[in-house]
Each structure stands twice: as structure tokens, then as C-alpha cells.
Amino acid sequence: MRDKGAAHDIPYAAQAGSVYWSDLVKKAETALGTEGPIFLNVLAPCHRGWHFDQADSVKVGKLSVDTCFRPPYEVENGEYRLNRKPREKKPVSEWLELCGER
């Protein structure tokens, strides 16, 4: 799919999560090797700000992808790629329930 409007038509834009380290490293390397402006949005779960148990950090990060709330994607020269599609999409309420008030 071609998306002319993604990030103001810059050469590279991507979204990644800290729990999928190899995907994040690959996107950072691509971003650093791209001429011109880039945008890299990285989701890093924060147990203090989002009010979940620190032991659930990886679970919260993975659920953000499995619910498609924060899907990892790239837009390179206008070409859109979804980098991870969950086998079974979970309801976003599962992610939101983990990130509630204690």
C-alpha cells in the first residue's frame, strides 16, 4: 500500500516496541542510514505512569501489539509495511485492563 500522507511524506517513518528488540534495532539502523528526515516512534511500557506491576512490562508491551493498539510498522519512501500481525487479535480491553489504576 502506498501512503503519501505518512509523516508528511518523509523518507522513513516507523513504529516499534521495546519488547521486540530485534525489530527495534533493525528500524533504528534503517532510520540512521536514511538521508533526510525520519520519524521513529518507540513504545516503552512505563509501570509507574501506566499503573501496572513492573513484572508485567513485557506482557503489556506484547499486548499492545497483539491487540493492534500499537502495531509495529514502517513507511519507507511511501511504501507501508505492517511488521507483525498477531495470529489471534486480542481485544484492546485486555491491554487497557493491565494499564489501569491499582
Backbone bond lengths (Angstrom), bond angles and torsions (degrees), N, CA, C in turn:
res aa  C-N    CA-C-N  psi(-1)  N-CA   C-N-CA  omega(-1)  CA-C   N-CA-C  phi
1 M - - - 1.433 - - 1.526 107.88 -
2 R 1.311 116.55 139.29 1.460 121.41 178.40 1.520 108.17 -102.69
3 D 1.310 116.84 129.47 1.459 121.96 -177.54 1.515 109.17 -126.42
4 K 1.336 116.78 94.12 1.466 120.95 -177.90 1.522 112.30 -65.77
5 G 1.339 118.42 -28.57 1.446 120.50 -174.05 1.519 115.11 -85.45
6 A 1.322 118.18 -8.84 1.462 120.55 -175.72 1.515 110.89 -60.30
7 A 1.307 115.02 119.53 1.469 122.20 175.58 1.529 112.41 49.02
8 H 1.305 116.64 42.95 1.469 122.45 175.44 1.514 112.97 61.73
9 D 1.333 115.72 33.93 1.469 121.45 174.99 1.530 112.25 61.12
10 I 1.317 116.72 36.45 1.462 120.03 176.18 1.531 108.89 -81.32
11 P 1.325 118.77 163.05 1.464 121.22 -174.77 1.530 114.76 -64.01
12 Y 1.334 117.67 -31.41 1.468 118.93 -176.41 1.517 110.60 -149.46
13 A 1.326 115.36 129.02 1.457 122.45 173.64 1.520 106.64 -139.89
14 A 1.331 116.74 141.31 1.458 119.99 -178.82 1.522 110.58 -153.12
15 Q 1.321 113.73 158.97 1.464 121.44 173.39 1.519 107.27 -128.05
16 A 1.313 115.89 134.97 1.465 121.80 -178.18 1.520 109.07 -142.04
17 G 1.312 115.25 167.84 1.457 121.19 176.10 1.514 110.10 -124.38
18 S 1.308 116.26 146.69 1.464 120.31 -178.07 1.522 112.58 -66.84
19 V 1.326 118.71 -19.75 1.469 120.26 -178.71 1.529 112.53 -78.82
20 Y 1.327 117.38 -17.87 1.468 121.26 174.91 1.524 107.39 -107.02
21 W 1.318 114.74 76.89 1.453 123.08 -170.02 1.524 113.22 -58.05
22 S 1.324 119.13 -46.91 1.467 120.72 -176.47 1.528 110.91 -63.76
23 D 1.327 117.93 -36.55 1.463 121.65 176.56 1.529 110.16 -65.00
24 L 1.325 116.52 -43.03 1.466 121.24 179.66 1.532 110.96 -63.54
25 V 1.321 117.59 -44.72 1.468 121.44 -179.86 1.529 110.22 -62.69
26 K 1.329 117.02 -43.99 1.462 121.02 179.52 1.534 110.59 -60.21
27 K 1.325 116.21 -43.54 1.467 120.06 -179.37 1.527 111.42 -68.66
28 A 1.316 117.30 -37.96 1.466 120.06 177.27 1.521 110.75 -64.44
29 E 1.335 117.16 -41.61 1.463 120.51 177.82 1.532 111.17 -63.69
30 T 1.337 116.19 -41.82 1.465 119.80 177.48 1.524 110.26 -62.81
31 A 1.328 116.28 -44.37 1.468 120.83 -179.89 1.524 110.93 -60.83
32 L 1.332 117.12 -45.30 1.468 120.54 -178.70 1.519 112.36 -66.39
33 G 1.326 117.03 -27.13 1.462 120.96 -179.91 1.522 113.72 -91.10
34 T 1.315 117.22 3.87 1.461 121.41 -177.90 1.523 110.34 -95.45
35 E 1.313 116.55 131.60 1.463 120.69 175.88 1.512 109.17 -80.30
36 G 1.306 116.00 136.22 1.452 120.63 179.04 1.518 111.41 96.89
37 P 1.321 115.80 -175.30 1.464 119.59 -176.55 1.523 111.86 -70.89
38 I 1.308 115.04 146.36 1.473 121.78 176.64 1.522 107.87 -134.13
39 F 1.330 115.67 164.76 1.466 121.93 173.31 1.510 107.33 -137.68
40 L 1.327 117.18 126.04 1.459 122.76 177.60 1.524 107.86 -128.76
41 N 1.316 116.52 111.58 1.457 122.88 179.78 1.529 108.21 -99.99
42 V 1.326 117.28 121.13 1.464 121.58 -176.55 1.521 109.54 -118.95
43 L 1.326 115.67 124.21 1.453 121.21 176.55 1.528 108.52 -90.15
44 A 1.316 116.05 120.43 1.460 122.05 176.57 1.531 106.92 -125.92
45 P 1.333 117.55 106.74 1.468 120.47 -177.69 1.527 111.82 -55.10
46 C 1.314 115.54 137.92 1.462 122.31 -179.74 1.527 108.96 -121.16
47 H 1.315 116.48 104.78 1.471 119.94 -175.41 1.530 112.05 -64.21
48 R 1.312 117.61 -31.22 1.468 119.48 -179.11 1.526 111.81 -74.99
49 G 1.315 116.52 -42.29 1.454 120.09 -178.30 1.521 113.76 -79.12
50 W 1.332 116.11 -30.66 1.463 119.72 -176.63 1.527 112.03 -99.88
51 H 1.306 117.38 -2.00 1.472 123.05 173.68 1.529 113.99 61.94
52 F 1.328 116.12 54.92 1.463 120.10 171.65 1.523 108.07 -131.78
53 D 1.316 116.58 162.72 1.456 120.61 179.36 1.527 110.14 -66.24
54 Q 1.311 116.80 135.75 1.457 121.62 -177.91 1.529 111.38 -55.35
55 A 1.310 118.27 -33.80 1.461 122.04 179.54 1.532 112.39 -63.35
56 D 1.331 117.28 -17.88 1.467 121.75 -179.48 1.529 113.44 -94.38
57 S 1.331 118.62 10.87 1.466 121.60 -175.66 1.525 112.65 -56.67
58 V 1.319 117.88 -47.62 1.463 120.70 -179.50 1.528 109.99 -67.16
59 K 1.306 116.86 -41.19 1.466 120.76 178.83 1.524 110.86 -60.16
60 V 1.318 117.57 -44.05 1.465 122.32 178.86 1.530 110.23 -63.03
61 G 1.331 116.91 -44.09 1.465 120.55 179.18 1.519 112.42 -63.02
62 K 1.320 117.00 -42.95 1.470 120.59 179.68 1.526 111.04 -69.59
63 L 1.320 117.01 -37.13 1.467 119.32 178.31 1.525 111.89 -65.79
64 S 1.321 117.83 -30.68 1.465 119.32 177.54 1.528 110.82 -62.15
65 V 1.341 116.73 -29.66 1.465 121.73 176.77 1.528 110.09 -84.82
66 D 1.321 117.64 -45.32 1.464 121.35 -176.80 1.523 113.17 -66.35
67 T 1.329 117.67 -20.14 1.461 121.30 176.09 1.529 111.34 -95.77
68 C 1.332 116.01 -4.71 1.476 123.26 -176.37 1.523 112.25 64.83
69 F 1.343 116.47 21.26 1.462 120.07 174.86 1.518 110.46 -70.79
70 R 1.337 116.68 -41.25 1.469 122.25 177.53 1.530 108.59 -132.90
71 P 1.313 117.98 74.98 1.473 119.68 -178.02 1.526 111.99 -72.18
72 P 1.316 117.63 139.78 1.466 120.16 175.78 1.534 109.43 -75.41
73 Y 1.324 116.04 126.22 1.464 120.07 -178.85 1.521 109.42 -146.76
74 E 1.323 114.45 169.86 1.464 122.18 174.95 1.519 108.60 -139.02
75 V 1.309 115.79 146.79 1.460 122.15 168.96 1.527 105.14 -127.78
76 E 1.323 114.64 108.04 1.464 120.17 -177.17 1.523 108.66 -117.04
77 N 1.335 115.71 115.96 1.463 121.55 -177.19 1.525 111.59 50.59
78 G 1.329 115.87 42.45 1.454 121.58 176.69 1.513 115.69 84.96
79 E 1.327 118.46 -6.14 1.465 121.98 -179.91 1.530 109.54 -94.90
80 Y 1.330 116.29 120.19 1.464 122.74 -177.01 1.527 109.87 -91.17
81 R 1.361 115.77 135.17 1.473 122.03 175.65 1.515 109.02 -135.80
82 L 1.310 115.84 126.17 1.458 121.66 170.38 1.516 105.68 -86.06
83 N 1.343 117.79 122.81 1.460 120.99 -172.50 1.517 115.12 -89.52
84 R 1.297 117.56 -18.18 1.465 119.68 179.47 1.520 108.05 -150.99
85 K 1.315 114.71 123.01 1.462 120.37 177.48 1.527 106.99 -116.19
86 P 1.336 117.30 124.14 1.460 118.48 -178.41 1.532 111.72 -64.66
87 R 1.334 115.75 144.39 1.474 120.08 176.77 1.515 110.32 -60.09
88 E 1.321 113.62 -42.30 1.464 120.07 178.75 1.521 107.40 -134.07
89 K 1.326 115.85 112.33 1.459 119.87 -178.92 1.530 109.60 -68.16
90 K 1.328 115.43 127.18 1.460 121.33 179.69 1.524 109.68 -93.89
91 P 1.328 116.85 153.58 1.468 118.87 178.30 1.533 110.67 -66.80
92 V 1.328 115.71 140.10 1.461 120.61 -178.68 1.524 110.93 -60.88
93 S 1.316 117.84 -22.30 1.468 120.86 178.43 1.532 111.63 -60.09
94 E 1.338 118.17 -29.76 1.476 120.65 177.19 1.533 110.30 -63.12
95 W 1.321 116.40 -41.21 1.457 120.95 179.17 1.524 110.33 -69.83
96 L 1.322 116.35 -45.33 1.462 121.28 -178.47 1.533 111.95 -63.43
97 E 1.332 116.59 -36.58 1.471 119.87 179.81 1.528 111.37 -62.99
98 L 1.337 116.87 -35.98 1.470 119.99 177.98 1.525 112.12 -69.99
99 C 1.312 116.67 -26.21 1.475 121.28 -174.53 1.517 111.90 -102.02
100 G 1.318 118.24 31.26 1.458 121.17 -179.52 1.510 112.67 -97.46
101 E 1.274 115.49 -176.14 1.463 121.84 177.03 1.519 109.31 -70.90
102 R 1.343 116.10 141.77 1.474 120.38 176.77 1.504 109.41 -87.48
